[in-house]
């Protein structure tokens, strides 16, 4: 081949290679990459890295309308409210029709004590997006601060309506707290029953429903609520315990025994063995009661006041009153329990029964020195 044609062929190949080489991304594409990177870092809780990425994006595309809100979200999550406020103000200058910007700004104003500014921003958010559950929740909190309890309950309920399923329970429970705090238990019961009927059957909501059903004397429905909550709370032994207590009150010992055993499957606790022993005693099953007492003594923690007092009561019932007194004397002597009048009186009464006058005097002196005045110490 003639050298001239060889050179031309090489040039053609080089030219073709240059055409196949990918072009470098432009500033806009780079900015988009940093936006995605910053968003990912923010969601991972790496706030400083997210700010660095968004600042690089700002250099490449300073007028991007998404940027101020993105930076504002990071500062808000960091608790730097004044910086967050400034960035959301800028976000609104660029996009005043985005309800989330108004909602975030309203929340920030509320945290900074700017109540009227918060109300104004939240109302603008809801005018643009009536189902902004964050704005509805914050507006409910503002109503509550002003003592407007009905309005607060209404807006918590509206926020629950608009919220994703995972967020409904806390909002319903917040509304319930307002009602119960105002002594309006009947309304709280209706509210919880309504939401449970609408399919919000989380353990937390069902437990609250069970509590209100117990308060209203609806023991069988309460047992059903606690049972369902317990079935979906594999690490909480107390819910099965509540089921057992209700069945015990309803004189359904077989059901109570089954519930208490479910509680033991979750966690072996002395207080449950005491409850089982009492059921066996009620059925004249003395040997079974003694066996449960033995299990209770093996599992007692030594720091739970309720557990120790229940155990002392069972020991007393089974004729082991000196052992019961030793537990109560030790417990009542602890400084943290000096003002627990019921515990002190219970200790003194048992000491009196056992003719332990020294313990009686010690306990009565302890009650007197704690500042509690009684007409008579046992």
C-alpha positions as CSV (number, residue, x, y, z in Angstrom):
1,X,0.0,0.0,0.0
2,X,1.2,3.5,-0.9
3,X,2.4,5.3,2.3
4,X,0.0,8.1,1.6
5,X,-3.0,5.8,1.6
6,X,-1.7,4.1,4.8
7,X,-1.6,7.5,6.5
8,X,-5.1,8.3,5.3
9,X,-6.4,5.0,6.6
10,X,-4.9,5.5,10.0
11,X,-6.5,9.0,10.2
12,X,-9.9,7.5,9.3
13,X,-9.5,4.9,12.1
14,X,-8.6,7.6,14.6
15,X,-11.5,9.7,13.6
16,X,-13.9,6.7,14.0
17,X,-12.4,6.1,17.4
18,X,-13.0,9.7,18.5
19,X,-16.6,9.4,17.3
20,X,-17.2,6.3,19.5
21,X,-15.8,7.9,22.7
22,X,-18.7,8.9,25.1
23,X,-19.1,12.6,25.6
24,X,-18.4,14.1,29.0
25,X,-21.6,15.0,30.9
26,X,-22.6,18.6,30.9
27,X,-23.1,20.8,34.0
28,X,-26.9,20.0,34.1
29,X,-26.3,16.2,34.0
30,X,-23.6,16.5,36.7
31,X,-26.0,18.6,38.8
32,X,-28.6,15.9,38.5
33,X,-26.1,13.3,39.7
34,X,-25.3,15.3,42.8
35,X,-29.0,15.8,43.5
36,X,-29.5,12.0,43.5
37,X,-26.3,11.5,45.6
38,X,-27.4,14.2,48.1
39,X,-30.9,12.8,48.4
40,X,-29.5,9.3,49.0
41,X,-27.1,10.6,51.7
42,X,-29.9,12.5,53.4
43,X,-32.1,9.4,53.5
44,X,-29.2,7.5,55.0
45,X,-28.8,10.1,57.8
46,X,-25.5,11.3,56.4
47,X,-26.5,15.0,56.7
48,X,-23.0,16.6,56.3
49,X,-22.3,14.5,53.2
50,X,-25.8,15.5,51.8
51,X,-25.0,19.2,52.3
52,X,-21.7,18.8,50.5
53,X,-23.4,17.2,47.6
54,X,-26.1,19.8,47.4
55,X,-23.6,22.6,47.6
56,X,-21.7,21.1,44.7
57,X,-25.0,20.9,42.8
58,X,-25.6,24.6,43.6
59,X,-22.3,25.5,41.9
60,X,-23.3,23.6,38.8
61,X,-27.0,24.6,38.7
62,X,-27.6,27.5,41.1
63,X,-31.2,28.1,39.9
64,X,-32.5,24.6,40.2
65,X,-36.0,25.0,41.9
66,X,-35.6,21.8,43.9
67,X,-32.3,22.8,45.6
68,X,-33.5,25.1,48.4
69,X,-36.1,22.7,49.7
70,X,-33.6,19.8,49.6
71,X,-31.1,21.8,51.6
72,X,-33.9,23.0,53.9
73,X,-34.9,19.4,54.6
74,X,-31.3,18.5,55.7
75,X,-31.1,21.5,58.0
76,X,-34.5,20.7,59.5
77,X,-33.4,17.1,60.2
78,X,-30.3,18.5,61.9
79,X,-32.4,20.7,64.1
80,X,-30.9,23.8,62.7
81,X,-34.2,25.6,62.4
82,X,-33.1,29.1,61.4
83,X,-31.1,27.8,58.5
84,X,-33.9,25.6,57.5
85,X,-36.4,28.5,57.6
86,X,-34.2,30.6,55.3
87,X,-33.9,27.8,52.7
88,X,-37.6,27.1,52.7
89,X,-38.3,30.9,52.3
90,X,-36.0,30.7,49.2
91,X,-37.8,27.6,48.1
92,X,-41.1,29.4,48.2
93,X,-39.7,32.3,46.1
94,X,-38.9,29.8,43.4
95,X,-42.0,27.6,43.8
96,X,-44.9,29.1,45.9
97,X,-47.3,26.4,44.7
98,X,-45.5,23.5,46.4
99,X,-47.6,22.8,49.5
100,X,-44.7,20.9,51.2
101,X,-42.7,24.1,51.3
102,X,-45.5,25.9,53.2
103,X,-46.0,22.9,55.4
104,X,-42.3,22.7,56.4
105,X,-42.1,26.4,57.0
106,X,-45.3,26.3,59.2
107,X,-43.7,23.5,61.2
108,X,-40.5,25.5,61.7
109,X,-42.4,28.7,62.7
110,X,-44.3,26.6,65.3
111,X,-41.1,25.2,66.7
112,X,-39.6,28.7,67.0
113,X,-42.7,30.0,68.7
114,X,-44.0,32.1,65.8
115,X,-47.6,31.0,66.2
116,X,-49.3,33.3,63.8
117,X,-46.7,32.8,61.1
118,X,-47.1,29.1,61.6
119,X,-50.9,29.2,61.2
120,X,-50.6,31.3,58.1
121,X,-48.1,29.0,56.4
122,X,-50.0,25.9,57.4
123,X,-53.3,27.3,56.0
124,X,-51.5,28.1,52.7
125,X,-50.2,24.5,52.6
126,X,-53.7,23.1,53.1
127,X,-55.2,25.5,50.5
128,X,-52.9,24.0,48.0
129,X,-53.1,20.4,49.3
130,X,-56.0,19.7,51.7
131,X,-54.7,16.3,52.5
132,X,-51.2,17.4,53.6
133,X,-51.2,15.3,56.8
134,X,-48.0,17.0,58.2
135,X,-49.7,20.4,58.0
136,X,-52.9,19.0,59.5
137,X,-51.0,17.4,62.4
138,X,-49.1,20.6,63.1
139,X,-52.3,22.7,63.0
140,X,-53.8,20.3,65.5
141,X,-50.9,20.9,67.8
142,X,-51.3,24.6,67.5
143,X,-55.0,24.3,68.3
144,X,-54.1,22.2,71.4
145,X,-51.7,24.9,72.6
146,X,-54.5,27.4,72.5
147,X,-56.8,25.0,74.4
148,X,-59.0,24.4,71.4
149,X,-59.4,20.7,72.1
150,X,-62.2,19.9,69.7
151,X,-60.4,21.5,66.8
152,X,-57.2,19.6,67.8
153,X,-59.1,16.3,67.8
154,X,-60.7,17.1,64.5
155,X,-57.3,17.9,62.8
156,X,-55.5,14.9,64.3
157,X,-58.3,12.8,62.8
158,X,-58.1,14.5,59.5
159,X,-54.3,14.0,59.5
160,X,-54.9,10.3,60.2
161,X,-57.3,10.1,57.3
162,X,-54.7,11.6,54.9
163,X,-51.7,9.8,56.4
164,X,-50.2,6.6,55.0
165,X,-51.2,3.4,56.8
166,X,-48.1,3.3,58.9
167,X,-48.7,6.8,60.3
168,X,-52.4,6.5,61.2
169,X,-52.0,4.9,64.6
170,X,-49.9,7.7,66.2
171,X,-52.3,10.3,65.0
172,X,-55.4,8.5,66.3
173,X,-53.7,7.9,69.6
174,X,-52.8,11.6,69.8
175,X,-56.4,12.5,69.4
176,X,-57.3,9.9,72.0
177,X,-54.8,11.5,74.4
178,X,-56.5,14.8,74.1
179,X,-59.9,13.3,74.8
180,X,-58.8,11.2,77.8
181,X,-56.8,14.1,79.2
182,X,-60.0,16.0,79.2
183,X,-61.9,13.2,80.9
184,X,-63.9,12.4,77.7
185,X,-63.4,8.6,77.9
186,X,-66.7,7.7,76.2
187,X,-65.7,9.8,73.1
188,X,-62.2,8.2,73.2
189,X,-63.7,4.8,73.2
190,X,-65.9,5.7,70.2
191,X,-63.0,7.1,68.3
192,X,-60.8,4.1,68.9
193,X,-63.6,1.7,68.0
194,X,-64.3,3.6,64.8
195,X,-60.7,3.4,63.6
196,X,-60.3,-0.3,64.6
197,X,-63.5,-0.9,62.6
198,X,-61.9,0.8,59.6
199,X,-59.0,-1.7,59.7
200,X,-56.4,0.1,61.8
201,X,-55.7,-2.8,64.1
202,X,-52.2,-2.2,65.3
203,X,-51.2,-3.5,68.7
204,X,-50.9,0.0,70.0
205,X,-54.3,1.1,68.9
206,X,-55.9,-2.2,70.1
207,X,-54.3,-1.9,73.5
208,X,-55.6,1.7,73.9
209,X,-59.0,0.4,72.8
210,X,-58.8,-2.4,75.4
211,X,-57.9,0.1,78.1
212,X,-61.0,2.2,77.3
213,X,-63.2,-0.9,77.1
214,X,-62.0,-1.9,80.6
215,X,-62.8,1.5,81.9
216,X,-66.3,1.3,80.4
217,X,-66.8,-2.1,82.0
218,X,-66.8,-3.9,78.6
219,X,-64.6,-6.7,79.8
220,X,-65.2,-9.4,77.1
221,X,-64.6,-6.9,74.2
222,X,-61.5,-5.7,76.1
223,X,-60.2,-9.3,76.3
224,X,-60.7,-9.7,72.6
225,X,-58.8,-6.4,71.9
226,X,-55.9,-7.3,74.1
227,X,-55.8,-10.9,72.7
228,X,-55.5,-9.6,69.1
229,X,-52.9,-7.1,70.2
230,X,-51.0,-9.8,72.0
231,X,-51.1,-12.1,69.0
232,X,-49.3,-9.4,67.0
233,X,-46.8,-8.4,69.7
234,X,-44.7,-11.6,70.1
235,X,-42.2,-9.8,72.5
236,X,-44.7,-8.3,74.9
237,X,-45.8,-10.6,77.8
238,X,-48.0,-8.0,79.5
239,X,-50.9,-8.1,76.9
240,X,-51.5,-11.8,77.6
241,X,-51.3,-11.0,81.3
242,X,-54.2,-8.4,80.8
243,X,-56.2,-11.1,79.0
244,X,-55.6,-13.4,81.9
245,X,-56.6,-10.8,84.5
246,X,-59.9,-10.1,82.7
247,X,-60.8,-13.8,82.5
248,X,-60.0,-14.2,86.2
249,X,-62.4,-11.3,87.0
250,X,-65.0,-13.0,84.8
251,X,-64.6,-16.3,86.7
252,X,-63.3,-18.1,83.6
253,X,-60.3,-19.9,85.1
254,X,-59.6,-22.1,82.1
255,X,-59.4,-19.2,79.8
256,X,-57.3,-17.3,82.3
257,X,-54.9,-20.2,82.7
258,X,-54.5,-20.4,78.9
259,X,-53.8,-16.6,78.6
260,X,-51.2,-16.6,81.5
261,X,-49.4,-19.6,79.9
262,X,-49.2,-17.6,76.7
263,X,-47.6,-14.8,78.7
264,X,-45.0,-17.3,80.1
265,X,-44.2,-18.4,76.5
266,X,-43.1,-14.8,75.8
267,X,-41.3,-14.3,79.1
268,X,-41.0,-16.3,82.3
269,X,-42.0,-13.9,85.1
270,X,-42.7,-14.5,88.8
271,X,-45.9,-12.4,88.8
272,X,-47.5,-14.7,86.3
273,X,-46.7,-17.8,88.4
274,X,-48.3,-16.0,91.3
275,X,-51.4,-15.4,89.3
276,X,-51.5,-19.1,88.2
277,X,-51.1,-20.2,91.8
278,X,-54.1,-18.1,92.9
279,X,-56.2,-19.7,90.2
280,X,-55.2,-23.1,91.3
281,X,-56.0,-22.2,94.9
282,X,-59.4,-21.1,93.8
283,X,-59.9,-24.5,92.3
284,X,-58.7,-26.3,95.4
285,X,-55.5,-27.4,93.6
286,X,-53.1,-26.9,96.5
287,X,-50.2,-28.9,95.1
288,X,-50.4,-27.1,91.7
289,X,-50.4,-23.8,93.6
290,X,-47.3,-24.8,95.6
291,X,-45.5,-25.7,92.4
292,X,-46.3,-22.3,90.9
293,X,-45.0,-20.7,94.1
294,X,-41.7,-22.6,93.6
295,X,-41.4,-21.3,90.0
296,X,-42.2,-17.8,91.2
297,X,-39.4,-18.0,93.8
298,X,-37.0,-19.2,91.1
299,X,-37.8,-16.4,88.7
300,X,-38.3,-13.4,91.0
301,X,-36.2,-10.5,89.9
302,X,-35.7,-8.8,93.3
303,X,-36.2,-5.3,91.9
304,X,-39.8,-5.3,90.8
305,X,-42.0,-3.9,93.6
306,X,-45.2,-5.3,92.3
307,X,-43.7,-8.7,91.7
308,X,-42.3,-8.8,95.3
309,X,-45.5,-7.7,96.9
310,X,-47.6,-10.2,94.9
311,X,-45.1,-12.9,95.9
312,X,-45.4,-11.8,99.6
313,X,-49.1,-12.0,99.4
314,X,-49.1,-15.5,98.0
315,X,-46.6,-16.7,100.7
316,X,-48.9,-15.3,103.3
317,X,-51.9,-17.0,101.8
318,X,-50.0,-20.3,101.7
319,X,-49.2,-20.0,105.4
320,X,-45.6,-18.8,105.0
321,X,-46.2,-15.4,106.7
322,X,-42.7,-15.0,108.2
323,X,-41.2,-15.4,104.7
324,X,-43.7,-12.8,103.5
325,X,-42.8,-10.4,106.2
326,X,-39.1,-10.7,105.4
327,X,-39.8,-9.7,101.8
328,X,-42.0,-6.8,102.8
329,X,-39.6,-5.6,105.5
330,X,-36.7,-5.5,103.1
331,X,-38.8,-3.8,100.5
332,X,-40.3,-1.2,102.8
333,X,-36.9,-0.3,104.2
334,X,-35.6,0.9,100.8
335,X,-35.4,4.8,100.7
336,X,-37.3,4.9,97.4
337,X,-40.3,3.3,99.1
338,X,-40.4,5.3,102.3
339,X,-43.5,7.3,101.2
340,X,-45.3,4.2,99.8
341,X,-47.9,4.3,102.5
342,X,-49.8,1.2,101.3
343,X,-46.5,-0.9,101.4
344,X,-45.6,0.5,104.8
345,X,-49.0,-0.2,106.3
346,X,-49.1,-3.7,104.8
347,X,-45.7,-4.5,106.3
348,X,-46.8,-3.1,109.7
349,X,-50.1,-5.0,109.7
350,X,-48.3,-8.3,109.0
351,X,-45.7,-7.6,111.6
352,X,-48.5,-6.9,114.1
353,X,-50.2,-10.2,113.2
354,X,-46.9,-12.0,113.8
355,X,-46.4,-10.1,117.1
356,X,-43.2,-8.6,115.7
357,X,-43.5,-5.3,117.7
358,X,-40.0,-4.1,116.8
359,X,-40.8,-4.1,113.1
360,X,-44.1,-2.4,113.8
361,X,-42.4,0.4,115.6
362,X,-39.7,0.7,112.9
363,X,-42.3,0.9,110.2
364,X,-44.5,3.4,112.0
365,X,-41.5,5.6,112.8
366,X,-40.6,5.5,109.1
367,X,-44.1,6.6,108.1
368,X,-43.9,9.5,110.6
369,X,-40.5,10.6,109.5
370,X,-41.6,10.6,105.8
371,X,-44.0,13.4,106.6
372,X,-47.1,11.3,106.1
373,X,-49.7,11.8,108.9
374,X,-51.9,8.9,110.0
375,X,-54.6,8.8,112.7
376,X,-53.3,5.4,113.7
377,X,-50.4,3.1,112.7
378,X,-51.3,-0.6,112.9
